[in-house]
């Protein structure tokens, strides 16, 4: 190869090298731009996320803590949950049963407790007035059976003395109800039965069986001929007292829930809604109004044996009460509120009531006041004029 040829070849190689280097530089610059764009996007995303976090923090900061509305009267004295409430016949005093094993009698005019009834070996979950006496449910330990048996203690509330004790249930008593005329009483028990009592005679006159788990609540119909019950078996049942026969039975509707298997695979299935905690009759005795742990109020037609209305009311409904004139009812919930409704299910009023579940509700005999009890240990009186 001649000298000139070698020079030409060297020049061509050099030119190619320069072009190649130039291409690499352009390609590298392009890649750098892509990287810069990705980095910029990441930075922008992080900035947006930080902004969103700050917004959420501001929202959380702005959220006010739950503050109860002022009640007309507030009673303090129990050291634990309030399970049940009952006004006396003239509405001047109210009794409260608590998890602290005591019952207190409160004077509305004096705004203080005037009597404390002690000597209950187990939780006093229910109470009711019988003329000038107060019935309180509790239990008694039976050594031979190694179990608690439910009993009703009958008190003279003014003297603060126990008059007598009535026994019958083979397990704890969850609820106590009085008929409108005050002649009959009913108790619901963990022994899965309901008993109807003649308090004057000191004995039960009827035992209703049919539930397959603890009976958690009981209420009389306006005519006193039937009762409605709720149970841990998730049913609401209506019973004829005379023959202890079931008239109607209702269950919560099925709902779709997601479940995970051992491998983490998610599938959908149907299951019944959660159990009902409380139920009452409407003033005409034709409907049942019940509240469940899913937070719904259900209105059932007894004769038609069907659900008429389904109303989302609370996080969970724990208590219910019908006004004396039957024009409205009140519910208390896990969300610490009381809601008052008309019989069509329209909300009339909402009250921020307690710093805890609203576990007990009752109207005064004249319908002017609504009393509430809670796991915060307080008893409050609200004007509903």
C-alpha positions, 0 to 999 in steps of 0.5 A, a space after each residue: 500500500 502506498 503512502 498516500 493510500 495509508 494516509 487516506 485510510 487513516 483519515 477515514 478511520 479518524 473521521 469514523 471515530 469522530 462520527 461514532 463518538 459524536 453519535 455516542 455523545 448525542 445518544 448519551 445526551 438523549 439518555 441523560 434527558 430521559 433520566 432528567 425527565 424521569 427524575 423531574 417526574 419523581 421529584 414532582 410526584 414526591 412534591 405532590 405527595 408531600 403537598 397531599 400529606 400536608 393537606 391531610 394533616 391540615 384536615 386532621 388538624 381541623 377535625 374537632 374532637 367529639 363534644 357532647 351537647 349540654 343536657 338539661 340535667 347530668 347525674 354523676 355517681 356511677 363508677 362504670 357503665 349504666 345498663 338500664 333506666 326507669 322513671 317512677 310513676 310521677 316522673 320525679 325520680 329516675 333509677 339507674 342500674 350499673 355495672 358497678 353493682 349498684 342502683 341509684 335513685 336520682 331526684 330530678 328537682 334536687 339534681 342529685 342521688 337520694 338513694 343507693 341500693 347495694 348488695 347485688 352479687 352480679 351486674 344489675 342489667 335491668 330494672 323496672 318500677 312495680 307500684 312503689 317498689 323497684 325490681 332489679 335483676 341480678 344473680 346468685 351463685 349456686 354452689 351445687 350447680 357451680 353456676 350463676 342463676 338469675 334472680 329479681 330483687 324487689 326493693 323498697 327504694 325510699 327505705 333502701 331495703 330489700 323486700 324479697 327475691 324472686 328466682 326462676 332463670 337458670 342463668 343471668 337475666 339480660 332484660 326486664 320489661 313491664 306491661 303498659 298497665 303494670 300487671 305483668 313483667 317479663 325477663 329475658 335470660 342467657 338460658 335462652 328463655 323468656 319468663 312472664 311474672 306475677 310479681 305480687 304472687 312472686 312467681 313466673 306464670 309462663 316460660 317462652 322457649 324457642 331462641 337458640 342463644 341468649 335472649 338479650 331484650 324483651 318488650 310488651 305489646 301495647 295490649 300486653 298480650 304479646 312480647 317481642 324479643 331479640 337474641 344472640 341467635 340474630 333473630 327478632 321474634 314476636 310471641 303470644 303470651 297465652 300459649 307461648 307460641 311464636 307469631 313471627 320471626 325476622 332475621 337481618 338481611 344477608 350481606 356480601 363480605 370478602 374473605 381471604 383463604 390461607 393463601 391470601 386469595 380473596 373471594 366473596 360470600 354471603 352472611 347474615 347481618 349482625 344481631 339485633 340489640 333491642 326491639 319495641 312495638 309500635 303504638 298500634 302493636 302492628 309493627 316492630 321497630 328493631 335496632 341491630 349491631 350493623 347500625 340499622 333500624 328495621 321496621 317489620 310488619 308483624 301480620 305480613 311477616 316482612 321488612 317494611 323499612 331499613 334505615 341507617 341510623 348509627 355505627 351500631 344501635 344499642 338502645 331504643 325507646 318509644 314515647 308515651 304517646 307513641 308518636 316517635 321513638 329514640 335510638 342510642 348508638 355506638 357513635 355516642 349519639 341519640 337520634 329521635 325519629 317519627 314512626 315513618 323513619 324520618 329523623 327529627 333530631 340528633 343529639 351528641 349525647 355521651 363520651 361512650 356508647 348510649 346503652 340505655 334510653 327511656 322517656 318520662 311518663 309525660 313524654 317531656 323528657 328523655 333519659 340516657 345512660 352510657 358506658 361513660 357512667 353518666 345519666 343525662 336528662 334531655 328536653 324533648 318538648 
